[in-house]
Amino acid sequence: MSEATTYIKADLQLSKKNDDFWLAIFKLFSLIGSVLAGSTSNRISSRIKIVLGADILVIGALFMIIGPDFFYLVLGHLIINIGVGYVLTIAPVYIVEISPTFYCGLLTSFPEVFMNRGTLLAYISYYFFSRMSTELAQSYLLCLGGIALGLVTFGVLAMPESPRWLVKQGRVEDARGILARISDSKEEAALRFNEIISQTNGEGMWQAIIHPTQSILHMSLCVFGICLFQKVSGIDTILLYSAHIFEQIWIVNYTEQLLPLILVDFVKTMFTLVCAFNLDQVGWRQLMLISIGGMILSLASLSVCLTIIH
């Protein structure tokens, strides 16, 4: 879907101002989707919420396909952004709840891994569709996204339900059975079950938020700081505006931009895989420090290069 927007902009002859408008509101409406996901966490099961998020994405794609003007483009993109925020909030939590403890780090990184792989496939498909007419290209790209979302829907329905949600609904025995299936031992299943019961009885999340201990307060500040500075570092903006950066070095043709864009996303995907398969062995902190060092070097190099070009 991300690459279909290039064809849509060309087809509707959107200005740079309109382009920046919907790019700027991407994060805002993803945040709205995240808030909606949190507000429905106790009412709807995790599997149904993921299916609901996929349906929201399909609806947004349909608006972008049939949209004859900029209004429908923006409306469809807003709906898609809500769905993205909704799914990306639910999926990691659901994975944590049904993952064996030993593989939790690896499995919780899969949403990021497959999101990058999807972006890479989008660039590759863009290359093959670039020889088609604008109308056919944008329709095919958005339809492929809809097919992928349909596969997600059927895949999630075959997954087990969240034990935590089952306990909150009073289905304790069902939760015990699922924990026995997804845990490495009976002792681990019992430990996880007792933890869920403790948190469900009010000794967990909300108590920790309202009256945090010193250690929980420090952890919360660290999480907030990491998320904040990860975004304000500008790395997401650079990836979002990669095409504009390549235009500044005189690669203005869409097709000519594809190879460097594919290369950039391929490198990003490979390093995401390296990180994912070493989370449980090397550790989160060590990998984060290595990542921060690489980001510093990359951003500094990019700044110097762009300064020289200008």
N, C-alpha and C positions, 0 to 999 in steps of 0.2 A: 504493500500500500504506500510505503514511503516514496518509492520511485515513481508511482503513478502520478504524484503531484507535479512532477516535472512536465509530463505531457499535458496535464490539465492546465497548468499555467500557460503553456504555449498555445493551447487550444483556445482558452478564454482571453489570451493577450493581457494577462495580469501585470500590473506595474510592480516595480520594486517595493513601493509603499504597501500595496496589498499583500505581497509576499511576506514582508516583515511583520505585518499585522497578525496573520494567522500563526506565524512562527512564534511570535511573542506570547500568544495566549495558550500555547501548547501546555506549558507547565501549570498554568493557572487552572485549566479544566481537568488536567490529570489530578491535581490536588483535590478538586471537587469529587472526582471519582474515588479517590482514596478515602475521603471523609464518608462518602456513601457506603463504602465497603465496611468501614469501622462501625457505622451506625446500624448495620444489618447483621453484625457478627453473631449475635445471640439469637436472632430470629430465623435465619435461614442457614441451612447446612453448607459447609464449605464447597461440596461438589456442585450444589445448585447455584451457588454464587459464582463459581467459575463458568458454568454454563451460561448464566445470566450475563456475565461480562463478555463472553464470546458473542452472545446475541446482540449486545449493544454495539460491538465492533462491526458485525454484519450489517446492522441497520445504518450505521454511519457510512459504510462502504457503498451501500445502495444509494444513499443520498448523493454521494460523490459521483456515482456512475450516471444517474439520471439527471443530475443537476445541469441546467442549461446556462447558468450564470454564476457570478461570484457569490451570491447569497447562498445557493445550495452547496457550493464548495465549502464555504465557511461553516454552515450548519452541519454538514456531514463530518467535517474535520473536528468540530467541537464534540460531536457525539463519539467519534473514535477516541478522542483524548480522554473523555470520561471513562470509556471502556478500558483504555490502557491503564489509567490510574486505579480503576476498580480491580482489574485482574492482577496487576503487579503488587497490589497490597494483599490480596487473598492468597495467591499462589505460594509465596515463601512461607507463610504461616501454616498453610495446609501441609506443605512438604515437611516442615519441622514436626508437626503433630503425628505424621504417619511414618516417619523415617526411623530406622534403627539408629541407636545412639552413635555407633562407630562410623556410620556413613552420613551422618547429619550434615557435616560441613560440605561434603561433595555434592549431596543432593540439593541442598539449599542454594548452591551456586548455579544450578541448572537453568533457572529462569534467565539469568544474565547470559549464560553460555548460548542458549538457544535463541535468545533475542539477537545476539550478535551474529549467529549463524544465519538467522532469518534475514537480517540486513544484508549480509554478504550474498545470499541467494537472490535478494531483490536486485542488487547491483548487476549480478550475472544475467538475470532475466531481462533487466533493462537493456543490457547489451544486445540480446537476441531480438527483443521487441523494437529496438531503435530503428530497424529497417522497415517497420510497418507504418501505416498511417497513424496519426495522432489518436483518432477515435478508437481504432482497434487496439492500439497499445495500452491506452489507459483502461479500457474495459477488460482486457485480458489480465492485466496486472491486478486489478481489484477483484476479479473473479477468482484468481489463484489464491488471494488472501482469504476470500470467503470459503474456499474449499479447505484450506488449512484450518480455519476456525471450526468447520464442521467436523473434521477429524479430531480436534481437541474435545469437542462436545461428546462424541462417542467414546473417546478414550477415558475421559473423566468419569463418565457414568459407570465404567467398569472398575473404578478404583474403590477402595474401602472408605467408609465414612470417617470423619474426624472423631476420635474417642472423646475428646473434650466436649464437643457439641452434643454427643450422645449422652454423656453424663448430665449435662445441663438440661436435657430433655427428659431425664429420669430413666433412660434406657441403659442402666448400669451394666447388666449382663452382656448386652451387645458390645459395650465399650470394652469389657474384660476380654471378650472373644477376639476383637480386633487387635487389642494390645498383645495378646498371646501370639497372634499371627505375625505381627510386625516387629516384635522384640527378639533379641538374640537368646534370651533365657527367661525362665519363669521369674527369677529374682528381679530382672530388669522390668518385666511387665508389671510386677507387683509394685515396684518403686515408682514407676511412671503413673500407675493407677492411683496410688496414695497421694502423689503430687497433684494430680488433677482434682481429686476429692478435696484436698486442702485448699486449693485455689478457688474451687467452686463454692466452698463454704465461707468465702470472704477473707481468707488469710493470704490471698495472693496479690494479684496485680493492683487492684484499687487501693488496698491497704498500704501497699508499698509506695504508691504514687502520692497518697494523701499524707502519710507519715513515713517518709523514706528514712532509712538508716543512713549513716555516713557513707558506707560502702556503696549502697544503691544510688545515693546522690552523686557520688563521684563517677559511677558508671554511666548514669544518665547524662551528666555533663560531657563525658568523653564521647558518647554516642552522638549527642547534639552537635558537638564541635566537629567531629569527623564528617557528619553529613553536611553541615554548613560549609566548611572549608573545601570539601570535595566539589561542591557546586560553584562556589564563588571563585575557585581557581581558574575557571574559564574553559576547562577541557571540554565540557559538553557543548559550549558555544562553538568551539573550534571544529568539533566533529559535525555539528549542525550546519555550519557555514563552510564546509570543505569545498563545495563547488565554487563559492564566491572567492575563496582563497586561491584556487587554481586559476580562476579568471584573472586574478591580479598578476599571475606569472604567464599571462598570454595564452592560456588554454581555455578558449571561449566556447568551442564547439562541445555540445553535450556528449557526443560519442567519443571525442578525444579525451574528455574528462573521466571516462569510465575506467580506463586502465589504472590511473593513479588512485581513484576512489576504491576500486576493487582491491588494490594492493594495500591501501590503508586499512580497510576493513578486514582483510585477510590476516594481517599482522595482529590487529586487535583481537580477532577471534582466536588465533593461536595462543596468544598470551593469556586470554581468559581461560582456555582449556588447561594450560600449564598451571595456572593458579588454582583452578577447580580441583585438579587431581593431586595437589600438594597441600591443600588446606588442612587436612587432618594429620599429615605427617610433619610438615614444616611448622605450621601454626599461623594463626591469623595475624598476629602482631608482626612477626618477621616479614611476612609477605606484604603487609601494608607499608612497612618501612621501605622495603625494596621498591614498591610501587610509587611511593612518594618521591623517592630519589629519581626514579625514571621520569616522572612527571615534571620535576624541576628542570632536569636536563632538556627534556623535549620542549617545554614552553620557552625556556631561555634560548634554545637554538632557533625556534620558530620566530621569536621576537627579533633576534639578530638578523635572520634571513629576510624577513619582511622589511626591516629598517633599511637594509642594503638595497633591496629592490626599489623602494620608494626614494 
